[in-house]
Amino acid sequence: VDSGFHFQPFPTKTGIYLMQEGNEEPFNIRLHLAKDILTIQEQDVICVSGEPFYSSERTVTIRRQTIGGFGLSIKGGAEHKIPVVISKISKEQKAELSGLLFIGDAGNLQINKQINCNFQVQVLRNAGEEVTLTVSFLKKTPAFLKLPLCEDCICIPSDQSSGTSSPLCDSGLHLNYHPNNTDTLSCSSWPTSPGLRWEKRWVDLRLIPLLHSRLSQHIPGSDVCRKNAFQVIAVDGVCSGVIQFPSVEDCLEWLQAIASNISSLTKHNVKKINRNFPVNQQIMYMGWVDEKEQDSVQDRMYSPKFLALRGSSLFKFTAPPVTTWDWTRAEKSFTVYEIMCKILKDSDLLDKRRHCFSVQTETGEDMFFSVELECELLIWEKAFQMATFLEVERIQCKTYACIMESHLMGLTVDFSMGFVCFDAASKVVLWRYKFSQLKGSSDDGKSKIKFLFQNQESKSIEAKELEFSNLFAVLHCIHAFFAAKVACLDPVFVESQGTATNSGIPSLSNVSCNSQTPKLKYNT
């Protein structure tokens, strides 16, 4: 069964970026995007042979060489209110040969059991011929420190990654006692000490399953969009944290790739679910949106909602429906041909949120939603139009009770015949007009609709005023029938209708987050 969602094959990507959680400083992470999961990795020092210590904390004893000293450099210190961090390890010196020290080692740096950071430099210089260091790898290295990264144990010299004029630049303590030493790092094979070998590697920090995950570029609950950053929230609430990208292009590329994978997974999931539903109950759309709160406070303007178009109904959930029982527990549901969807133009936007649409319900209430990407807005619009068309095509006619000149009547909107008004008691038809004969209409916003029909023979305009208890439902239904009529005359829509449906669900035009597909032409 074709759900109507078409995306490019699952993109895969890998890249190194920054992540921030809470009030902590950003730290380096590596992202890997696969078909159904986003893996977030961080650097850590792990024991790859022998029995590891109780943690990644290592105690290392090294002796000073006659030429070269200890062979390491440090940055930071208590005077700068940051940990002391090993910033450089010289090639073939004692620090490197130990196999237990790495660029980025910091934390509670103990030197011969002395931990007063204000005197670290002096302690090291006066440590004698042998020094014992207790170190641990600083995973969340502050971004401004700009320590080098290791990719599969291939290190970059710290001189290449440092380029900051902040007080966190190299402390000047090169413990090799050789002012002309220009050795660079060589990590092609870390020497091992007896029984233990440690390596700096990328390890999994968080796994985000993508099915029914949602993306958010905005500060939670607000209309403020983060700069070149977003987070991914899994259906079980696990959050990636705020992932920061160096440019707008990088951020958009990752957003599109992740959104494409999420939507492709949704498409496959919808196909499986639809096997258990009859043709008139097929799912046309499922996805996350942010709804603007009706009585919003300043710090909570939006809340995440999950929308689904299934059969004749639009469902609004607080979480994706997983079981059949979940469909009965929707927060709200609406009949698709009795509501009106409008894509908001820039001049219609309520705040800084972009990619927004409104839904006016059968009671006249307006609900406002936003999505993260323009392609998601296009997918929603096409799915809503298709769901409305299919339901109008299925029911063919809809009758509403009304009052005309103090008499109880019935108005039938018929897909083939047009408008038919009849006496509720006797069922006698009082008048009948085709859709093409409707030349205008107006309403008072409360209960009355005035129709202006053209008499086919005399060409004169005949006015008919009816009163309804459910004005907005009637107006939206008439609009839906007119839109379906127009759609049947649209060659683009007719072609898309013809591609599909042994199963009853038409296939929409291909939609990709990396391309812009023209909108259907039957908007009215």
C-alpha positions in Angstrom: 0.0 0.0 0.0 1.4 3.3 -1.0 1.1 5.8 1.8 1.8 8.8 -0.4 5.2 9.7 1.1 8.2 9.5 -1.3 11.8 10.3 -0.3 15.2 9.7 -1.6 16.9 6.5 -0.3 18.1 6.6 3.3 21.1 9.1 3.4 24.1 8.2 5.5 26.4 10.8 6.8 29.3 11.2 9.3 30.8 14.4 10.7 32.5 15.9 13.7 30.7 18.8 15.4 29.9 20.4 18.8 27.2 19.5 21.3 26.0 21.4 24.3 23.8 20.2 27.1 22.4 22.5 29.8 24.8 25.2 30.8 27.9 23.2 30.0 30.5 24.4 27.5 30.2 22.8 24.0 32.2 19.7 23.4 33.3 17.7 20.4 31.1 14.9 19.1 30.9 12.7 16.0 27.6 12.1 14.3 26.8 9.1 12.2 23.5 8.9 10.4 22.3 5.5 9.3 19.0 4.2 7.9 17.1 4.1 11.2 19.4 5.5 13.9 21.5 8.5 14.6 24.6 7.7 16.6 26.3 10.4 18.7 29.9 9.6 19.7 32.4 11.3 22.0 36.1 10.8 22.4 37.3 8.7 25.3 40.4 6.9 26.4 39.8 3.2 26.8 41.9 0.2 27.7 42.3 -2.0 24.6 44.4 -4.7 26.2 45.1 -6.0 29.7 43.0 -5.3 32.8 41.7 -1.7 33.0 41.6 0.4 36.1 38.3 1.1 37.8 37.9 4.1 35.5 39.7 5.8 32.7 41.9 7.5 35.4 45.5 6.5 34.9 48.5 6.8 37.1 51.7 7.2 35.0 55.3 7.5 36.2 57.8 8.9 33.8 61.5 9.8 34.1 63.1 12.9 32.8 65.4 12.4 29.8 68.7 14.2 29.6 67.6 15.6 26.3 63.9 16.2 25.9 62.8 16.2 29.5 59.4 14.6 30.0 58.3 15.5 26.5 54.9 17.1 27.1 53.2 20.5 27.3 50.2 21.7 29.2 47.5 24.4 28.9 45.3 26.1 31.4 45.5 26.2 35.2 43.7 27.4 38.2 44.5 31.0 37.4 42.4 30.7 34.3 39.7 28.7 36.2 40.0 25.6 33.9 41.7 22.2 34.4 45.2 21.7 33.4 45.2 19.9 30.0 48.0 18.1 28.2 48.2 20.0 25.0 51.2 18.4 23.3 53.2 15.2 23.4 56.5 15.2 21.7 57.5 12.4 19.4 59.5 9.6 20.9 59.8 11.2 24.2 59.0 9.6 27.6 55.4 10.8 27.7 54.6 9.2 24.4 56.6 6.1 25.0 54.6 5.4 28.2 51.6 4.7 26.0 49.3 6.1 28.8 49.3 9.8 28.2 47.2 11.6 25.5 46.5 15.1 24.3 43.3 16.0 26.1 44.2 14.3 29.4 43.1 16.5 32.3 40.6 16.4 35.1 42.1 16.1 38.6 45.7 16.2 37.4 47.9 15.1 40.3 51.7 15.4 40.1 53.5 13.5 42.8 50.2 13.6 44.8 50.2 17.4 44.8 47.0 18.8 43.2 47.3 22.6 43.8 46.8 23.8 40.3 48.2 27.2 41.1 51.6 25.6 41.5 51.4 22.9 38.8 54.0 24.5 36.6 56.4 25.0 39.4 55.7 21.5 40.8 56.6 20.0 37.4 59.7 22.0 37.0 60.9 21.0 40.4 59.7 17.4 40.3 63.2 16.0 39.9 64.1 13.1 37.7 60.9 11.3 38.1 57.3 12.4 38.1 54.0 10.5 38.8 50.9 11.9 37.0 47.4 10.9 37.8 45.2 11.9 34.8 41.9 11.2 33.1 40.8 12.1 29.6 38.7 15.3 29.5 35.7 14.3 27.3 33.9 17.6 27.2 36.8 19.8 26.3 35.8 23.4 26.2 35.5 24.6 22.6 37.6 27.6 23.2 40.5 25.4 24.2 40.5 23.9 20.7 42.3 20.7 21.6 43.0 18.4 18.6 40.9 15.4 17.8 42.2 11.9 17.0 40.6 10.0 14.2 41.3 6.3 14.6 44.3 7.2 16.7 45.8 9.6 14.1 46.6 12.8 16.0 46.9 16.4 14.8 49.7 18.5 16.4 48.2 20.9 18.9 50.0 23.8 17.2 47.7 23.3 14.1 44.5 23.4 16.1 45.4 26.1 18.5 44.9 29.6 17.1 43.3 31.5 20.0 44.6 34.6 21.7 42.6 33.8 24.9 44.5 33.3 28.2 43.9 29.6 27.6 46.7 29.4 25.1 49.7 27.2 25.8 51.1 27.9 29.2 54.7 27.9 27.8 55.7 24.9 29.9 57.4 22.6 27.5 58.9 20.0 29.7 61.5 18.9 27.2 64.0 21.7 28.3 65.0 22.1 24.7 64.0 25.5 23.2 64.7 24.4 19.6 62.7 21.1 19.8 60.1 21.1 17.0 59.1 17.4 17.2 55.5 16.8 16.2 53.2 14.0 17.3 53.4 10.5 16.0 50.6 8.2 17.0 50.7 5.7 14.3 51.4 3.0 16.9 51.1 3.7 20.6 53.8 1.9 22.6 52.4 -0.4 25.2 53.4 -0.7 28.8 53.4 -4.2 30.3 49.9 -5.6 30.5 48.1 -2.4 29.6 47.4 -0.4 26.4 45.2 2.6 26.2 43.9 4.4 23.1 41.8 7.4 22.4 38.7 6.3 20.5 35.3 7.4 19.5 32.7 5.7 21.7 28.9 5.8 21.6 27.5 8.5 23.7 23.8 8.3 22.6 21.8 6.3 20.1 18.7 8.0 18.8 16.2 5.7 17.0 14.7 7.7 14.1 11.3 6.3 13.7 8.8 8.9 15.0 11.7 11.1 16.2 11.3 14.8 15.9 13.6 17.6 15.0 13.7 21.0 16.7 15.7 24.1 15.8 13.9 26.2 18.3 14.5 26.9 22.0 11.8 24.6 23.6 8.4 26.3 23.7 9.5 29.5 22.0 9.6 31.0 18.5 13.4 31.7 18.8 15.4 29.6 16.4 18.9 28.5 17.4 21.8 29.6 15.2 23.1 26.7 13.1 21.9 24.2 15.7 19.1 21.7 16.4 18.3 18.7 18.5 16.8 15.3 17.8 14.3 13.9 20.3 13.4 10.2 20.1 9.9 8.9 20.6 10.8 7.7 24.1 12.1 11.2 25.1 15.8 10.5 24.7 17.4 13.8 23.4 20.5 14.3 21.4 21.3 17.6 23.1 21.9 20.7 21.1 24.1 19.9 18.1 26.0 23.0 16.8 27.3 23.3 13.2 29.9 25.6 11.8 27.7 27.0 9.1 24.1 27.4 7.9 24.7 25.1 5.0 26.0 22.3 7.2 23.1 22.6 9.6 20.5 22.5 6.8 22.2 19.6 5.1 22.0 17.5 8.3 18.5 18.6 9.0 17.4 17.6 5.5 19.2 14.2 5.7 17.8 13.3 9.1 14.3 14.5 8.1 14.5 12.5 5.0 15.4 9.3 6.9 12.6 9.9 9.5 10.0 10.4 6.8 11.2 7.3 4.8 10.9 5.2 8.0 7.4 6.7 8.5 6.4 5.8 5.0 7.5 2.1 5.5 5.7 2.0 8.9 2.5 3.5 7.4 2.6 0.8 4.8 2.7 -1.9 7.4 0.0 -0.4 9.5 -2.3 0.1 6.5 -2.4 -3.6 5.9 -4.6 -3.9 8.9 -7.0 -1.1 8.0 -9.8 -1.1 5.3 -9.5 1.1 2.3 -11.6 3.9 3.8 -9.4 3.9 6.9 -6.0 4.2 5.4 -3.3 6.5 6.9 -2.3 9.4 4.6 0.0 11.3 6.9 1.8 11.0 10.2 4.3 13.5 11.6 5.4 15.9 14.4 4.4 19.6 14.4 4.6 22.3 17.0 1.2 23.8 18.0 0.9 27.4 19.2 -0.7 27.5 22.6 -4.1 29.3 22.8 -3.4 30.7 26.2 0.4 30.8 25.9 2.7 32.4 28.5 5.9 34.0 27.4 8.2 31.1 28.0 5.8 28.4 26.6 4.3 29.5 23.3 4.5 26.1 21.5 4.2 22.5 22.4 4.9 19.4 20.3 1.9 17.5 18.8 1.7 14.5 16.5 -0.8 14.8 13.6 -2.2 11.9 11.6 -4.6 11.8 8.7 -6.4 8.5 8.6 -9.6 7.9 6.6 -12.1 10.7 7.1 -10.3 12.1 10.2 -7.5 14.3 11.3 -6.1 13.2 14.7 -4.1 15.2 17.1 -2.0 13.2 19.6 0.5 14.1 22.3 2.5 11.0 21.2 2.5 8.8 18.1 -0.2 6.1 18.0 1.4 2.6 18.2 -1.5 0.3 19.0 -5.0 0.2 17.6 -6.2 1.3 21.1 -4.1 4.4 20.8 -6.2 5.7 17.9 -9.2 5.9 20.3 -7.2 8.1 22.7 -6.5 11.0 20.5 -6.4 14.4 22.1 -8.8 15.7 19.4 -10.1 14.4 16.1 -11.8 16.3 13.2 -13.6 15.3 10.0 -11.3 16.4 7.1 -14.0 17.8 4.8 -15.4 19.9 7.7 -12.2 21.7 8.5 -10.1 24.2 6.5 -6.3 24.2 6.1 -4.4 27.3 5.2 -0.7 27.6 4.5 0.5 30.9 6.1 2.4 33.3 3.9 5.1 35.5 5.4 2.6 38.3 6.0 0.3 35.9 7.9 2.9 34.6 10.4 2.1 35.2 14.0 5.7 35.4 15.3 9.3 34.4 14.3 8.2 30.8 13.5 8.3 30.0 9.8 6.8 27.1 7.8 3.4 27.5 9.5 -0.2 26.5 8.7 -3.5 27.0 10.3 -6.5 24.6 10.7 -9.9 26.1 11.2 -12.2 23.6 12.9 -15.9 22.9 12.4 -16.7 25.2 15.3 -14.6 28.1 13.9 -11.7 27.7 16.2 -8.3 28.4 14.7 -5.3 26.2 15.5 -1.8 27.2 14.4 1.0 24.7 13.7 4.6 25.0 12.5 7.1 22.4 11.0 10.8 22.6 10.8 11.4 22.5 7.1 9.6 23.8 4.0 9.5 20.3 2.5 7.6 19.1 5.6 5.1 21.8 5.0 4.6 20.7 1.4 4.1 17.1 2.4 1.5 18.1 4.9 -0.4 20.3 2.4 -0.5 17.6 -0.3 -1.5 14.9 2.2 -4.4 17.0 3.5 -5.6 17.9 0.1 -5.4 14.2 -1.0 -7.2 13.0 2.2 -10.0 15.5 1.7 -10.4 14.6 -2.0 -10.6 10.9 -1.3 -13.2 11.4 1.4 -15.4 13.6 -0.8 -15.0 11.1 -3.6 -16.0 8.3 -1.2 -19.1 9.9 0.5 -20.3 11.6 -2.7 -22.8 13.7 -0.8 -23.4 15.3 2.6 -26.7 16.6 4.1 -27.1 19.3 6.7 -30.2 20.4 8.6 -31.1 24.1 8.0 -33.9 26.6 8.3 -35.3 28.6 5.4 -38.1 31.1 6.0 -38.8 29.5 9.4 -39.2 26.1 7.9 -37.0 23.1 8.7 -35.1 22.1 5.6 -32.2 19.9 4.5 -29.4 21.0 2.2 -27.5 18.3 0.4 -24.1 19.0 -1.2 -23.8 16.4 -3.9 -20.6 15.7 -5.8 -22.5 15.0 -9.0 -25.7 17.1 -8.8 -24.6 20.2 -6.9 -26.9 21.8 -4.3 -30.3 20.3 -3.4 -32.6 21.8 -0.9 -35.6 19.8 0.3 -38.4 19.9 2.9 -37.3 18.0 6.0 -40.8 16.6 6.6 -42.1 15.7 3.1 -38.7 15.2 1.4 -40.0 17.3 -1.5 -37.2 19.0 -3.4 -37.7 22.8 -3.4 -34.7 23.8 -5.6 -31.6 22.4 -7.2 -28.5 24.1 -8.6 -25.3 22.8 -10.1 -21.9 23.9 -8.7 -21.3 26.0 -11.8 -24.5 28.0 -11.1 -23.1 29.3 -7.7 -22.0 32.8 -8.5 -21.3 34.0 -5.0 -22.1 33.6 -1.3 -21.8 35.4 2.0 -22.3 34.6 5.6 -22.7 36.5 8.9 -20.1 34.5 10.7 -22.7 33.0 13.1 -25.4 30.9 11.4 -26.6 32.3 8.1 -25.4 31.7 4.6 -26.7 33.6 1.6 -26.2 31.8 -1.8 -26.4 33.6 -5.2 -27.3 31.2 -8.0 -27.7 31.9 -11.7 -30.9 30.6 -13.3 -29.8 28.7 -16.4 -32.8 29.8 -18.5 -33.3 33.4 -17.5 -29.7 34.1 -16.5 -31.0 36.1 -13.5 -29.5 35.8 -10.0 -31.6 34.0 -7.4 -30.7 34.5 -3.7 -31.3 31.7 -1.2 -30.7 32.3 2.5 -30.3 29.4 4.9 -29.6 29.2 8.6 -27.4 26.5 10.1 -26.5 25.4 13.6 -23.0 24.4 12.4 -22.1 27.2 10.0 -18.3 26.6 9.7 -18.8 22.8 9.1 -21.1 23.6 6.2 -18.8 26.3 4.7 -15.8 24.0 4.9 -17.7 21.0 3.4 -18.8 23.2 0.5 -15.2 24.3 0.0 -14.0 20.7 0.1 -16.5 19.6 -2.6 -15.6 22.6 -4.8 -11.9 21.8 -4.4 -12.5 18.1 -5.3 -14.4 19.2 -8.4 -11.6 21.4 -9.5 -9.0 18.7 -8.7 -10.8 16.3 -11.1 -10.2 18.9 -13.9 -6.5 19.3 -13.1 -4.3 17.1 -15.4 -1.5 17.0 -12.8 -3.8 15.7 -10.1 -5.6 13.3 -12.5 -2.2 11.9 -13.5 -1.2 11.4 -9.9 -4.6 9.7 -9.3 -4.0 7.3 -12.1 -0.6 6.1 -10.9 -1.9 4.4 -7.9 -4.6 2.7 -6.8 -5.4 -0.8 -6.8 -5.3 -0.4 -3.0 -7.3 2.8 -2.9 -4.5 5.1 -1.8 -3.2 7.4 -4.6 0.5 8.1 -4.9 1.6 11.7 -4.5 4.3 13.3 -6.6 7.8 12.6 -5.3 8.7 14.9 -2.4 12.3 15.3 -1.2 13.8 17.4 1.5 16.5 18.3 -1.0 14.2 19.5 -3.8 11.2 21.8 -4.2 8.2 20.1 -5.9 5.5 22.4 -7.3 2.4 22.5 -5.2 -0.8 20.9 -6.5 -2.8 23.3 -8.6 -6.2 22.8 -7.1 -5.8 25.1 -4.2 -8.9 27.3 -3.8 
